[in-house]
Amino acid sequence: MSLVWMEALLPLGIIGGMLCVMGNAQYYIHRAAHGRPKHVGNDMWDVAMERRDKKLIEQATAPSSN
């Protein structure tokens, strides 16, 4: 019964390894296609999140009308 936790290590190792491989695959595919790594903050998602964060910070720092 004390070695039951070892049964979970193989699936967790496979899942963790696949996550690492998928992240590295995106990097190498983009570098192969464009000749350089992707610039951070240069796609639609990053731009949208930056806009959202700026809006939230402005709302949080704006004086409230009480």
mmCIF file of the N, C-alpha and C atoms, coordinates in Angstrom:
data_MODEL
# 
_entry.id   MODEL 
# 
loop_
_atom_site.group_PDB 
_atom_site.id 
_atom_site.type_symbol 
_atom_site.label_atom_id 
_atom_site.label_alt_id 
_atom_site.label_comp_id 
_atom_site.label_asym_id 
_atom_site.label_entity_id 
_atom_site.label_seq_id 
_atom_site.pdbx_PDB_ins_code 
_atom_site.Cartn_x 
_atom_site.Cartn_y 
_atom_site.Cartn_z 
_atom_site.occupancy 
_atom_site.B_iso_or_equiv 
_atom_site.pdbx_formal_charge 
_atom_site.auth_seq_id 
_atom_site.auth_comp_id 
_atom_site.auth_asym_id 
_atom_site.auth_atom_id 
_atom_site.pdbx_PDB_model_num 
ATOM 1   N N  . MET A 1 1  ? 0.815   -1.194 0.000   1.00 0.00 ? 1  MET A N  1 
ATOM 2   C CA . MET A 1 1  ? 0.000   0.000  0.000   1.00 0.00 ? 1  MET A CA 1 
ATOM 3   C C  . MET A 1 1  ? 0.857   1.257  0.000   1.00 0.00 ? 1  MET A C  1 
ATOM 4   N N  . SER A 1 2  ? 2.094   1.150  0.474   1.00 0.00 ? 2  SER A N  1 
ATOM 5   C CA . SER A 1 2  ? 2.944   2.330  0.567   1.00 0.00 ? 2  SER A CA 1 
ATOM 6   C C  . SER A 1 2  ? 3.501   2.768  -0.800  1.00 0.00 ? 2  SER A C  1 
ATOM 7   N N  . LEU A 1 3  ? 3.423   1.911  -1.797  1.00 0.00 ? 3  LEU A N  1 
ATOM 8   C CA . LEU A 1 3  ? 3.956   2.261  -3.112  1.00 0.00 ? 3  LEU A CA 1 
ATOM 9   C C  . LEU A 1 3  ? 2.871   2.629  -4.118  1.00 0.00 ? 3  LEU A C  1 
ATOM 10  N N  . VAL A 1 4  ? 1.639   2.817  -3.624  1.00 0.00 ? 4  VAL A N  1 
ATOM 11  C CA . VAL A 1 4  ? 0.534   3.150  -4.525  1.00 0.00 ? 4  VAL A CA 1 
ATOM 12  C C  . VAL A 1 4  ? 0.776   4.487  -5.208  1.00 0.00 ? 4  VAL A C  1 
ATOM 13  N N  . TRP A 1 5  ? 1.409   5.432  -4.502  1.00 0.00 ? 5  TRP A N  1 
ATOM 14  C CA . TRP A 1 5  ? 1.653   6.751  -5.081  1.00 0.00 ? 5  TRP A CA 1 
ATOM 15  C C  . TRP A 1 5  ? 2.551   6.671  -6.311  1.00 0.00 ? 5  TRP A C  1 
ATOM 16  N N  . MET A 1 6  ? 3.352   5.615  -6.421  1.00 0.00 ? 6  MET A N  1 
ATOM 17  C CA . MET A 1 6  ? 4.239   5.475  -7.578  1.00 0.00 ? 6  MET A CA 1 
ATOM 18  C C  . MET A 1 6  ? 3.450   5.216  -8.863  1.00 0.00 ? 6  MET A C  1 
ATOM 19  N N  . GLU A 1 7  ? 2.225   4.692  -8.719  1.00 0.00 ? 7  GLU A N  1 
ATOM 20  C CA . GLU A 1 7  ? 1.398   4.469  -9.900  1.00 0.00 ? 7  GLU A CA 1 
ATOM 21  C C  . GLU A 1 7  ? 1.012   5.778  -10.562 1.00 0.00 ? 7  GLU A C  1 
ATOM 22  N N  . ALA A 1 8  ? 0.957   6.847  -9.789  1.00 0.00 ? 8  ALA A N  1 
ATOM 23  C CA . ALA A 1 8  ? 0.572   8.150  -10.322 1.00 0.00 ? 8  ALA A CA 1 
ATOM 24  C C  . ALA A 1 8  ? 1.748   8.846  -11.002 1.00 0.00 ? 8  ALA A C  1 
ATOM 25  N N  . LEU A 1 9  ? 2.966   8.455  -10.706 1.00 0.00 ? 9  LEU A N  1 
ATOM 26  C CA . LEU A 1 9  ? 4.124   9.144  -11.255 1.00 0.00 ? 9  LEU A CA 1 
ATOM 27  C C  . LEU A 1 9  ? 4.241   9.002  -12.770 1.00 0.00 ? 9  LEU A C  1 
ATOM 28  N N  . LEU A 1 10 ? 3.971   7.846  -13.300 1.00 0.00 ? 10 LEU A N  1 
ATOM 29  C CA . LEU A 1 10 ? 4.093   7.648  -14.742 1.00 0.00 ? 10 LEU A CA 1 
ATOM 30  C C  . LEU A 1 10 ? 3.125   8.539  -15.522 1.00 0.00 ? 10 LEU A C  1 
ATOM 31  N N  . PRO A 1 11 ? 1.815   8.537  -15.211 1.00 0.00 ? 11 PRO A N  1 
ATOM 32  C CA . PRO A 1 11 ? 0.923   9.434  -15.950 1.00 0.00 ? 11 PRO A CA 1 
ATOM 33  C C  . PRO A 1 11 ? 1.272   10.908 -15.753 1.00 0.00 ? 11 PRO A C  1 
ATOM 34  N N  . LEU A 1 12 ? 1.627   11.297 -14.527 1.00 0.00 ? 12 LEU A N  1 
ATOM 35  C CA . LEU A 1 12 ? 1.999   12.686 -14.290 1.00 0.00 ? 12 LEU A CA 1 
ATOM 36  C C  . LEU A 1 12 ? 3.267   13.057 -15.050 1.00 0.00 ? 12 LEU A C  1 
ATOM 37  N N  . GLY A 1 13 ? 4.203   12.139 -15.119 1.00 0.00 ? 13 GLY A N  1 
ATOM 38  C CA . GLY A 1 13 ? 5.425   12.381 -15.883 1.00 0.00 ? 13 GLY A CA 1 
ATOM 39  C C  . GLY A 1 13 ? 5.135   12.523 -17.370 1.00 0.00 ? 13 GLY A C  1 
ATOM 40  N N  . ILE A 1 14 ? 4.249   11.702 -17.880 1.00 0.00 ? 14 ILE A N  1 
ATOM 41  C CA . ILE A 1 14 ? 3.874   11.779 -19.297 1.00 0.00 ? 14 ILE A CA 1 
ATOM 42  C C  . ILE A 1 14 ? 3.180   13.109 -19.585 1.00 0.00 ? 14 ILE A C  1 
ATOM 43  N N  . ILE A 1 15 ? 2.242   13.489 -18.723 1.00 0.00 ? 15 ILE A N  1 
ATOM 44  C CA . ILE A 1 15 ? 1.520   14.746 -18.920 1.00 0.00 ? 15 ILE A CA 1 
ATOM 45  C C  . ILE A 1 15 ? 2.479   15.929 -18.844 1.00 0.00 ? 15 ILE A C  1 
ATOM 46  N N  . GLY A 1 16 ? 3.333   15.951 -17.840 1.00 0.00 ? 16 GLY A N  1 
ATOM 47  C CA . GLY A 1 16 ? 4.307   17.035 -17.708 1.00 0.00 ? 16 GLY A CA 1 
ATOM 48  C C  . GLY A 1 16 ? 5.256   17.103 -18.896 1.00 0.00 ? 16 GLY A C  1 
ATOM 49  N N  . GLY A 1 17 ? 5.713   15.954 -19.344 1.00 0.00 ? 17 GLY A N  1 
ATOM 50  C CA . GLY A 1 17 ? 6.599   15.921 -20.506 1.00 0.00 ? 17 GLY A CA 1 
ATOM 51  C C  . GLY A 1 17 ? 5.921   16.421 -21.769 1.00 0.00 ? 17 GLY A C  1 
ATOM 52  N N  . MET A 1 18 ? 4.676   16.051 -21.961 1.00 0.00 ? 18 MET A N  1 
ATOM 53  C CA . MET A 1 18 ? 3.941   16.512 -23.149 1.00 0.00 ? 18 MET A CA 1 
ATOM 54  C C  . MET A 1 18 ? 3.728   18.025 -23.115 1.00 0.00 ? 18 MET A C  1 
ATOM 55  N N  . LEU A 1 19 ? 3.438   18.578 -21.940 1.00 0.00 ? 19 LEU A N  1 
ATOM 56  C CA . LEU A 1 19 ? 3.283   20.028 -21.829 1.00 0.00 ? 19 LEU A CA 1 
ATOM 57  C C  . LEU A 1 19 ? 4.583   20.746 -22.191 1.00 0.00 ? 19 LEU A C  1 
ATOM 58  N N  . CYS A 1 20 ? 5.700   20.212 -21.726 1.00 0.00 ? 20 CYS A N  1 
ATOM 59  C CA . CYS A 1 20 ? 6.991   20.812 -22.061 1.00 0.00 ? 20 CYS A CA 1 
ATOM 60  C C  . CYS A 1 20 ? 7.279   20.695 -23.553 1.00 0.00 ? 20 CYS A C  1 
ATOM 61  N N  . VAL A 1 21 ? 6.988   19.542 -24.131 1.00 0.00 ? 21 VAL A N  1 
ATOM 62  C CA . VAL A 1 21 ? 7.235   19.320 -25.556 1.00 0.00 ? 21 VAL A CA 1 
ATOM 63  C C  . VAL A 1 21 ? 6.362   20.243 -26.400 1.00 0.00 ? 21 VAL A C  1 
ATOM 64  N N  . MET A 1 22 ? 5.097   20.418 -26.013 1.00 0.00 ? 22 MET A N  1 
ATOM 65  C CA . MET A 1 22 ? 4.198   21.279 -26.795 1.00 0.00 ? 22 MET A CA 1 
ATOM 66  C C  . MET A 1 22 ? 4.686   22.726 -26.778 1.00 0.00 ? 22 MET A C  1 
ATOM 67  N N  . GLY A 1 23 ? 5.133   23.212 -25.625 1.00 0.00 ? 23 GLY A N  1 
ATOM 68  C CA . GLY A 1 23 ? 5.633   24.576 -25.541 1.00 0.00 ? 23 GLY A CA 1 
ATOM 69  C C  . GLY A 1 23 ? 6.880   24.770 -26.395 1.00 0.00 ? 23 GLY A C  1 
ATOM 70  N N  . ASN A 1 24 ? 7.790   23.816 -26.330 1.00 0.00 ? 24 ASN A N  1 
ATOM 71  C CA . ASN A 1 24 ? 9.008   23.920 -27.138 1.00 0.00 ? 24 ASN A CA 1 
ATOM 72  C C  . ASN A 1 24 ? 8.708   23.758 -28.619 1.00 0.00 ? 24 ASN A C  1 
ATOM 73  N N  . ALA A 1 25 ? 7.729   22.934 -28.963 1.00 0.00 ? 25 ALA A N  1 
ATOM 74  C CA . ALA A 1 25 ? 7.371   22.743 -30.369 1.00 0.00 ? 25 ALA A CA 1 
ATOM 75  C C  . ALA A 1 25 ? 6.859   24.044 -30.970 1.00 0.00 ? 25 ALA A C  1 
ATOM 76  N N  . GLN A 1 26 ? 6.054   24.795 -30.226 1.00 0.00 ? 26 GLN A N  1 
ATOM 77  C CA . GLN A 1 26 ? 5.570   26.078 -30.728 1.00 0.00 ? 26 GLN A CA 1 
ATOM 78  C C  . GLN A 1 26 ? 6.721   27.024 -31.009 1.00 0.00 ? 26 GLN A C  1 
ATOM 79  N N  . TYR A 1 27 ? 7.694   27.056 -30.111 1.00 0.00 ? 27 TYR A N  1 
ATOM 80  C CA . TYR A 1 27 ? 8.866   27.919 -30.287 1.00 0.00 ? 27 TYR A CA 1 
ATOM 81  C C  . TYR A 1 27 ? 9.638   27.540 -31.547 1.00 0.00 ? 27 TYR A C  1 
ATOM 82  N N  . TYR A 1 28 ? 9.920   26.245 -31.724 1.00 0.00 ? 28 TYR A N  1 
ATOM 83  C CA . TYR A 1 28 ? 10.731  25.809 -32.866 1.00 0.00 ? 28 TYR A CA 1 
ATOM 84  C C  . TYR A 1 28 ? 9.975   25.951 -34.185 1.00 0.00 ? 28 TYR A C  1 
ATOM 85  N N  . ILE A 1 29 ? 8.671   25.698 -34.184 1.00 0.00 ? 29 ILE A N  1 
ATOM 86  C CA . ILE A 1 29 ? 7.881   25.862 -35.411 1.00 0.00 ? 29 ILE A CA 1 
ATOM 87  C C  . ILE A 1 29 ? 7.855   27.329 -35.816 1.00 0.00 ? 29 ILE A C  1 
ATOM 88  N N  . HIS A 1 30 ? 7.624   28.219 -34.869 1.00 0.00 ? 30 HIS A N  1 
ATOM 89  C CA . HIS A 1 30 ? 7.592   29.650 -35.185 1.00 0.00 ? 30 HIS A CA 1 
ATOM 90  C C  . HIS A 1 30 ? 8.960   30.122 -35.658 1.00 0.00 ? 30 HIS A C  1 
ATOM 91  N N  . ARG A 1 31 ? 10.010  29.655 -35.004 1.00 0.00 ? 31 ARG A N  1 
ATOM 92  C CA . ARG A 1 31 ? 11.360  30.061 -35.408 1.00 0.00 ? 31 ARG A CA 1 
ATOM 93  C C  . ARG A 1 31 ? 11.698  29.534 -36.798 1.00 0.00 ? 31 ARG A C  1 
ATOM 94  N N  . ALA A 1 32 ? 11.264  28.321 -37.111 1.00 0.00 ? 32 ALA A N  1 
ATOM 95  C CA . ALA A 1 32 ? 11.525  27.759 -38.439 1.00 0.00 ? 32 ALA A CA 1 
ATOM 96  C C  . ALA A 1 32 ? 10.740  28.499 -39.520 1.00 0.00 ? 32 ALA A C  1 
ATOM 97  N N  . ALA A 1 33 ? 9.519   28.902 -39.195 1.00 0.00 ? 33 ALA A N  1 
ATOM 98  C CA . ALA A 1 33 ? 8.672   29.561 -40.185 1.00 0.00 ? 33 ALA A CA 1 
ATOM 99  C C  . ALA A 1 33 ? 9.086   31.009 -40.414 1.00 0.00 ? 33 ALA A C  1 
ATOM 100 N N  . HIS A 1 34 ? 9.518   31.700 -39.352 1.00 0.00 ? 34 HIS A N  1 
ATOM 101 C CA . HIS A 1 34 ? 9.786   33.129 -39.465 1.00 0.00 ? 34 HIS A CA 1 
ATOM 102 C C  . HIS A 1 34 ? 11.258  33.493 -39.331 1.00 0.00 ? 34 HIS A C  1 
ATOM 103 N N  . GLY A 1 35 ? 12.090  32.547 -38.961 1.00 0.00 ? 35 GLY A N  1 
ATOM 104 C CA . GLY A 1 35 ? 13.512  32.813 -38.862 1.00 0.00 ? 35 GLY A CA 1 
ATOM 105 C C  . GLY A 1 35 ? 13.943  33.441 -37.546 1.00 0.00 ? 35 GLY A C  1 
ATOM 106 N N  . ARG A 1 36 ? 13.018  33.719 -36.659 1.00 0.00 ? 36 ARG A N  1 
ATOM 107 C CA . ARG A 1 36 ? 13.352  34.301 -35.357 1.00 0.00 ? 36 ARG A CA 1 
ATOM 108 C C  . ARG A 1 36 ? 12.256  33.943 -34.362 1.00 0.00 ? 36 ARG A C  1 
ATOM 109 N N  . PRO A 1 37 ? 12.559  34.014 -33.082 1.00 0.00 ? 37 PRO A N  1 
ATOM 110 C CA . PRO A 1 37 ? 11.533  33.703 -32.076 1.00 0.00 ? 37 PRO A CA 1 
ATOM 111 C C  . PRO A 1 37 ? 10.432  34.765 -32.066 1.00 0.00 ? 37 PRO A C  1 
ATOM 112 N N  . LYS A 1 38 ? 9.271   34.379 -31.561 1.00 0.00 ? 38 LYS A N  1 
ATOM 113 C CA . LYS A 1 38 ? 8.140   35.298 -31.461 1.00 0.00 ? 38 LYS A CA 1 
ATOM 114 C C  . LYS A 1 38 ? 8.452   36.376 -30.440 1.00 0.00 ? 38 LYS A C  1 
ATOM 115 N N  . HIS A 1 39 ? 8.129   37.601 -30.769 1.00 0.00 ? 39 HIS A N  1 
ATOM 116 C CA . HIS A 1 39 ? 8.290   38.701 -29.824 1.00 0.00 ? 39 HIS A CA 1 
ATOM 117 C C  . HIS A 1 39 ? 7.143   38.667 -28.827 1.00 0.00 ? 39 HIS A C  1 
ATOM 118 N N  . VAL A 1 40 ? 7.453   38.862 -27.580 1.00 0.00 ? 40 VAL A N  1 
ATOM 119 C CA . VAL A 1 40 ? 6.438   38.859 -26.535 1.00 0.00 ? 40 VAL A CA 1 
ATOM 120 C C  . VAL A 1 40 ? 5.566   40.100 -26.690 1.00 0.00 ? 40 VAL A C  1 
ATOM 121 N N  . GLY A 1 41 ? 4.271   39.924 -26.570 1.00 0.00 ? 41 GLY A N  1 
ATOM 122 C CA . GLY A 1 41 ? 3.345   41.049 -26.651 1.00 0.00 ? 41 GLY A CA 1 
ATOM 123 C C  . GLY A 1 41 ? 3.056   41.493 -28.063 1.00 0.00 ? 41 GLY A C  1 
ATOM 124 N N  . ASN A 1 42 ? 3.219   40.590 -29.024 1.00 0.00 ? 42 ASN A N  1 
ATOM 125 C CA . ASN A 1 42 ? 3.095   40.986 -30.424 1.00 0.00 ? 42 ASN A CA 1 
ATOM 126 C C  . ASN A 1 42 ? 1.946   40.291 -31.139 1.00 0.00 ? 42 ASN A C  1 
ATOM 127 N N  . ASP A 1 43 ? 1.061   39.627 -30.414 1.00 0.00 ? 43 ASP A N  1 
ATOM 128 C CA . ASP A 1 43 ? -0.076  39.017 -31.088 1.00 0.00 ? 43 ASP A CA 1 
ATOM 129 C C  . ASP A 1 43 ? -1.377  39.597 -30.538 1.00 0.00 ? 43 ASP A C  1 
ATOM 130 N N  . MET A 1 44 ? -2.489  39.233 -31.127 1.00 0.00 ? 44 MET A N  1 
ATOM 131 C CA . MET A 1 44 ? -3.773  39.844 -30.780 1.00 0.00 ? 44 MET A CA 1 
ATOM 132 C C  . MET A 1 44 ? -4.136  39.602 -29.316 1.00 0.00 ? 44 MET A C  1 
ATOM 133 N N  . TRP A 1 45 ? -3.855  38.420 -28.796 1.00 0.00 ? 45 TRP A N  1 
ATOM 134 C CA . TRP A 1 45 ? -4.200  38.114 -27.409 1.00 0.00 ? 45 TRP A CA 1 
ATOM 135 C C  . TRP A 1 45 ? -3.412  39.008 -26.454 1.00 0.00 ? 45 TRP A C  1 
ATOM 136 N N  . ASP A 1 46 ? -2.100  39.140 -26.693 1.00 0.00 ? 46 ASP A N  1 
ATOM 137 C CA . ASP A 1 46 ? -1.279  39.970 -25.817 1.00 0.00 ? 46 ASP A CA 1 
ATOM 138 C C  . ASP A 1 46 ? -1.725  41.430 -25.859 1.00 0.00 ? 46 ASP A C  1 
ATOM 139 N N  . VAL A 1 47 ? -2.055  41.925 -27.033 1.00 0.00 ? 47 VAL A N  1 
ATOM 140 C CA . VAL A 1 47 ? -2.505  43.310 -27.178 1.00 0.00 ? 47 VAL A CA 1 
ATOM 141 C C  . VAL A 1 47 ? -3.842  43.501 -26.452 1.00 0.00 ? 47 VAL A C  1 
ATOM 142 N N  . ALA A 1 48 ? -4.755  42.552 -26.601 1.00 0.00 ? 48 ALA A N  1 
ATOM 143 C CA . ALA A 1 48 ? -6.057  42.652 -25.939 1.00 0.00 ? 48 ALA A CA 1 
ATOM 144 C C  . ALA A 1 48 ? -5.901  42.613 -24.421 1.00 0.00 ? 48 ALA A C  1 
ATOM 145 N N  . MET A 1 49 ? -5.040  41.762 -23.908 1.00 0.00 ? 49 MET A N  1 
ATOM 146 C CA . MET A 1 49 ? -4.835  41.679 -22.466 1.00 0.00 ? 49 MET A CA 1 
ATOM 147 C C  . MET A 1 49 ? -4.156  42.939 -21.935 1.00 0.00 ? 49 MET A C  1 
ATOM 148 N N  . GLU A 1 50 ? -3.247  43.509 -22.696 1.00 0.00 ? 50 GLU A N  1 
ATOM 149 C CA . GLU A 1 50 ? -2.608  44.761 -22.295 1.00 0.00 ? 50 GLU A CA 1 
ATOM 150 C C  . GLU A 1 50 ? -3.626  45.887 -22.227 1.00 0.00 ? 50 GLU A C  1 
ATOM 151 N N  . ARG A 1 51 ? -4.525  45.933 -23.195 1.00 0.00 ? 51 ARG A N  1 
ATOM 152 C CA . ARG A 1 51 ? -5.587  46.946 -23.209 1.00 0.00 ? 51 ARG A CA 1 
ATOM 153 C C  . ARG A 1 51 ? -6.518  46.758 -22.016 1.00 0.00 ? 51 ARG A C  1 
ATOM 154 N N  . ARG A 1 52 ? -6.875  45.497 -21.733 1.00 0.00 ? 52 ARG A N  1 
ATOM 155 C CA . ARG A 1 52 ? -7.745  45.201 -20.594 1.00 0.00 ? 52 ARG A CA 1 
ATOM 156 C C  . ARG A 1 52 ? -7.095  45.601 -19.276 1.00 0.00 ? 52 ARG A C  1 
ATOM 157 N N  . ASP A 1 53 ? -5.801  45.253 -19.127 1.00 0.00 ? 53 ASP A N  1 
ATOM 158 C CA . ASP A 1 53 ? -5.097  45.592 -17.893 1.00 0.00 ? 53 ASP A CA 1 
ATOM 159 C C  . ASP A 1 53 ? -5.025  47.100 -17.693 1.00 0.00 ? 53 ASP A C  1 
ATOM 160 N N  . LYS A 1 54 ? -4.758  47.829 -18.767 1.00 0.00 ? 54 LYS A N  1 
ATOM 161 C CA . LYS A 1 54 ? -4.680  49.287 -18.679 1.00 0.00 ? 54 LYS A CA 1 
ATOM 162 C C  . LYS A 1 54 ? -6.022  49.870 -18.245 1.00 0.00 ? 54 LYS A C  1 
ATOM 163 N N  . LYS A 1 55 ? -7.118  49.349 -18.793 1.00 0.00 ? 55 LYS A N  1 
ATOM 164 C CA . LYS A 1 55 ? -8.455  49.810 -18.444 1.00 0.00 ? 55 LYS A CA 1 
ATOM 165 C C  . LYS A 1 55 ? -8.770  49.517 -16.976 1.00 0.00 ? 55 LYS A C  1 
ATOM 166 N N  . LEU A 1 56 ? -8.410  48.307 -16.507 1.00 0.00 ? 56 LEU A N  1 
ATOM 167 C CA . LEU A 1 56 ? -8.662  47.943 -15.110 1.00 0.00 ? 56 LEU A CA 1 
ATOM 168 C C  . LEU A 1 56 ? -7.856  48.806 -14.146 1.00 0.00 ? 56 LEU A C  1 
ATOM 169 N N  . ILE A 1 57 ? -6.613  49.104 -14.496 1.00 0.00 ? 57 ILE A N  1 
ATOM 170 C CA . ILE A 1 57 ? -5.781  49.953 -13.635 1.00 0.00 ? 57 ILE A CA 1 
ATOM 171 C C  . ILE A 1 57 ? -6.342  51.365 -13.592 1.00 0.00 ? 57 ILE A C  1 
ATOM 172 N N  . GLU A 1 58 ? -6.802  51.878 -14.721 1.00 0.00 ? 58 GLU A N  1 
ATOM 173 C CA . GLU A 1 58 ? -7.396  53.214 -14.748 1.00 0.00 ? 58 GLU A CA 1 
ATOM 174 C C  . GLU A 1 58 ? -8.667  53.252 -13.897 1.00 0.00 ? 58 GLU A C  1 
ATOM 175 N N  . GLN A 1 59 ? -9.472  52.196 -13.951 1.00 0.00 ? 59 GLN A N  1 
ATOM 176 C CA . GLN A 1 59 ? -10.699 52.146 -13.147 1.00 0.00 ? 59 GLN A CA 1 
ATOM 177 C C  . GLN A 1 59 ? -10.362 52.058 -11.654 1.00 0.00 ? 59 GLN A C  1 
ATOM 178 N N  . ALA A 1 60 ? -9.322  51.327 -11.311 1.00 0.00 ? 60 ALA A N  1 
ATOM 179 C CA . ALA A 1 60 ? -8.965  51.140 -9.914  1.00 0.00 ? 60 ALA A CA 1 
ATOM 180 C C  . ALA A 1 60 ? -8.364  52.414 -9.316  1.00 0.00 ? 60 ALA A C  1 
ATOM 181 N N  . THR A 1 61 ? -7.638  53.189 -10.118 1.00 0.00 ? 61 THR A N  1 
ATOM 182 C CA . THR A 1 61 ? -6.999  54.392 -9.604  1.00 0.00 ? 61 THR A CA 1 
ATOM 183 C C  . THR A 1 61 ? -7.877  55.638 -9.743  1.00 0.00 ? 61 THR A C  1 
ATOM 184 N N  . ALA A 1 62 ? -8.989  55.539 -10.474 1.00 0.00 ? 62 ALA A N  1 
ATOM 185 C CA . ALA A 1 62 ? -9.869  56.694 -10.630 1.00 0.00 ? 62 ALA A CA 1 
ATOM 186 C C  . ALA A 1 62 ? -10.570 56.975 -9.311  1.00 0.00 ? 62 ALA A C  1 
ATOM 187 N N  . PRO A 1 63 ? -10.704 58.271 -8.976  1.00 0.00 ? 63 PRO A N  1 
ATOM 188 C CA . PRO A 1 63 ? -11.406 58.593 -7.727  1.00 0.00 ? 63 PRO A CA 1 
ATOM 189 C C  . PRO A 1 63 ? -12.884 58.216 -7.826  1.00 0.00 ? 63 PRO A C  1 
ATOM 190 N N  . SER A 1 64 ? -13.367 57.577 -6.778  1.00 0.00 ? 64 SER A N  1 
ATOM 191 C CA . SER A 1 64 ? -14.774 57.172 -6.769  1.00 0.00 ? 64 SER A CA 1 
ATOM 192 C C  . SER A 1 64 ? -15.634 58.331 -6.334  1.00 0.00 ? 64 SER A C  1 
ATOM 193 N N  . SER A 1 65 ? -16.818 58.421 -6.909  1.00 0.00 ? 65 SER A N  1 
ATOM 194 C CA . SER A 1 65 ? -17.748 59.508 -6.572  1.00 0.00 ? 65 SER A CA 1 
ATOM 195 C C  . SER A 1 65 ? -18.730 59.021 -5.506  1.00 0.00 ? 65 SER A C  1 
ATOM 196 N N  . ASN A 1 66 ? -18.513 59.459 -4.272  1.00 0.00 ? 66 ASN A N  1 
ATOM 197 C CA . ASN A 1 66 ? -19.390 59.072 -3.150  1.00 0.00 ? 66 ASN A CA 1 
ATOM 198 C C  . ASN A 1 66 ? -20.166 60.253 -2.655  1.00 0.00 ? 66 ASN A C  1 
# 
